[in-house]
Amino acid sequence: MADLPTTTTYLETSQQDDTGVPSPTINTRGRFLLRHERTPQFVQPAHMSSGPSGGGGENTLYFVLVGATCLAGGAYAYSTLVGDRERYQQRITEIESRSSKPAAEPSTPAKTQPETAEPVSEAVVEPSIAEPVQEEAPVPEPAAELVTEAPAPEAVPEPPVAEPCLAEPVVEEVTPEAPVLEAAPELVVASEAPAPETPASEAPAPEEPAPEAAASQEPDSGAPTPEAPAPEAPVPEVSAPEAALEESAPEIVPEPPVAEHLVAEEPVTEALVTEAVSAEPLPAAEAEIVPETPPVTQSASEPASAAASTAVEPTHAPYLLIGGGTASFAAARSIRARDPGARVLIVTEEDDLPYMRPPLSKELWFSDDPTVTETLRFKQWNGKERSIYFQPSSFYVSPTELESVENGGVAVLTGRKVMHMDVRGNKVKLSDGTEISYDKCLIATGGIPRNLQVIERAGDEVMKRTTLFRKIEDFKALEKVSRELKSITIIGGGFLGSELACALGRRSADLGLEVVQMFPEKGNMGKVLPEYLSNWTTDKVKKEGVKVLTEAVVKNVTYKEGKVEIKLKDGRVVKTDHVVAAVGLEPSVELAKSAGLEIDSDFGGFRVNAELQARSNIWVAGDAACFYDIKLGRRRVEHHDHAVVSGRLAGENMTGARKPYWHQSMFWSDLGPDVGYEAIGIVDSSLPTVGVFAKATAKDTPKAATEQSGTGIRSESETEAVAGSVAVGKAAPTPPPQQKEDYGKGVIFYLRDKVVVGIVLWNVFNRMPIARKIIKDGEEHADLNEVAKLFNIHEE
C-alpha cells in the first residue's frame, strides 16, 4: 500500500472520449495497479450554461426582461383605455352642454333624451311637430357625428335603443370655435341640397316651414316619437373630410353637413332629406366628372364652373394615336366606324386639329381671299369652297371629358409631344411630363422636312431666311414673305418644289416677285417621270413665270449685304431674299429608341408587317411606316392617299380586322388647274417605261376632273372604289399617231421584269381603279398599247 501514491503520477487525462469525460493514459505500472482494482476517481466538470464555467445568470436576466416588457405593455394598454374612456366621457359632457343651450329659449323648449348619456348627433333642419312619424327600429350605420379630427381606435359602447349604432368610434377634441353656432340660420336655407347617400324613409315627408321663419331662429327639435323625443342639434359638427372641404369652398360651408352627413336616428330626418333630394337632383354629368367630391358641395346653379375647376386630362386611353395628321384622323374614323363606343385620344405636337396637307402647296395659293391665312378656306378646282380641316372642333370631344362621355368619341390633345414610350408598361410620357397609358397604340408621327447641310452650316442669318415647308405655320410664313420680299428661290424639283414654284410663279407678275427653282436633275420631277415628260413639265413650269435652273448642285450658301448668296458647283451664283428647301422628308422615328422598335435600314421608318403591326398592340401608319406590300414588296410611301389608306387599315386592325395591306394607294400632283397627274405603285424614272399618249381636250384637266368627281381631294373619293370590281369593257379604236411632243394626256407604265409595277395617268382622271387592278393582277402584257385602251384615253 505504500507505493499507491506513486501510481497517480503515471495517470494523465490528455484525451477525452465522445462523452467529454477524460480517458486516462495509463503506463505499464498503472495497468498493474489497476488490476488490483484500485481505480482513481475523476471529477466530471460541470457546464450548466452557455457562458463560462460557474455562469448561468443570463437566463435569469432573460426572464426578468421578458416579464418587465409584458408589464410595461399591459400598463400602456391600461393607460390608453383609461384615457380613451375619459375623452369619451368628456365628449358626452360637451354634447350635453351644447344640446342644453337652446333649452333656455322660450320659443324652442329643449327636449332631452332619457336613459342615454350620448345625445343625438343629427341636426333636424326642417321639423314639423304637428305630424306623427312612423316608428322604425334603428339600423346600424356608419358614424354620423361630424368631427373635426380623425376618430380614435376605441369602439363606442352600444347606445340605447333610440340611438343608431356607431360602426366606428367617434372621438373629438372640442375646439373653442364659438362662431359655429352662427352658421345655423344658413343651414336651414341650404337644406334643399341633394343627399344621395342618405337612405330615404318610407314615412311621409312633413311640410317645410317658410325659409324666412326658419332663418330667424335656431333649428327646432325633431318630431317626438313614442320611444324618446329627439334632442335638438342646432349646429352639426364637421367631420375631417368636410372640414377640408370647407377650406376650399367657404361660401358653402353649412351645406355639406346638412344634406350629406345626417345620420337618421328617426324617420323624420330621413323624410326631410328625401324631400330635399327630390327638390334639386344632382346633374349626372357632374357626378361622373367629380366622383370624389360630395355632391352637396356644388350647388345646382354652378355645374359648369365645378366641372371646369376639377376637370383633368385623361390618364388612360383605350386607343392612343400619336400624331395629328391624315393617318391618325383616318385611323380614328375607322376605329369609330367599327367600334361606335370607342374612346380615341390623338396627341399631336401641332396646335391645330387634324387637317389635310395637299392644299398648303396647291389650292390655297390660288385663293383670291386676302384673309386666307386666317380662314384657311379655299376654292377647289371645281369652284366649291371648303376648309383645310377634316372636321370642325364640334366634331371632337374635350380631352377632359373623354373618359366620362357616354358614347365615347375622338379627343385631340394639341401642343404635346410624346417624348418616351414604354411598350412593356403600355404608357407614354409627354413633353409636359404627363403619362398616359393605353390599350392599343398607333404611331403616325409622319416626317420632318430635310434640309441641306450647306444651309445648316451657313449660320443663323441664313437659317432665319430659310423655310422648310410642311405645316400650316410654314404656309402662313411663306405667304407673308411672298408679299413683302422681292425674290424667292426654291431648292428641289420634286412634287413639293414644282408645285410651290408654279403657285408662286402665278403670283409673280402681280406681286413683282422673282421666283427661281433649282434642282440637280435634268428636269422637273426627274426622279419620277421619264426624261421626255420631265422636260415637257419643265417647259410648263417656265411658262408660269419661274426661272428654272437644271443640273444645279448647291456648293455653298452665305449671307452677304442683306441677301442670301447661293453658289453652285458649276460656278453659277444666285442671290435671293428667301430660300425654300423642298428636298424630301425624313421619317420621324424618335420613339424607336425608347420603344425598342425596328427601323428599316434601306427605306427608313418603323419596320412593320403586312398588317402594319410593329408589336402585338402597336401599329404604324403614314409616312413613318415601312410596310410589306404583298404585291410590290417592302416599301415606304410619303403621300396623302397612302396616309388615308394605311391609317384606315391600321384602325381596322386595331379593332381586330387583321387585314393585310393589299390596297394600292395613289398620289397626285397638280401644276396649276390645267396640268396634273395621278400615279400608283412604284414610279421610278430609273425603271423601263412605256408611254401611250393622246391629244387632250378641255375636260382633261384637274379642274374638269374635280368638277366631275365633286371633290378637290381626289384620293378621298377614289380610294373607296374596289379594284377587283372594275369591269374591263370594250376599248376604243386606236387613233392615228399624235404629233411629236404632244403630251396632252396619256398613260405611262413602269416595268420590272416585264411586269407592270407602276402607272402614271397624265391628265387622265378617275381611272385609278383600273390601274390598281392591273398592278394587283401582276401579269405580263405583250402589248401595253392594248392595255392603255382600258383607260379610254382616245375618247374625245
Order of alpha helices (4+ residues) and beta strands (2+ residues): alpha-beta-beta-alpha-alpha-alpha-alpha-alpha-alpha-alpha-alpha-alpha-beta-alpha-beta-alpha-alpha-beta-beta-beta-beta-beta-beta-beta-alpha-alpha-beta-alpha-beta-alpha-beta-alpha-beta-beta-beta-beta-beta-beta-alpha-beta-beta-beta-beta-beta-alpha-beta-beta-beta-alpha-alpha-beta-beta-alpha-alpha
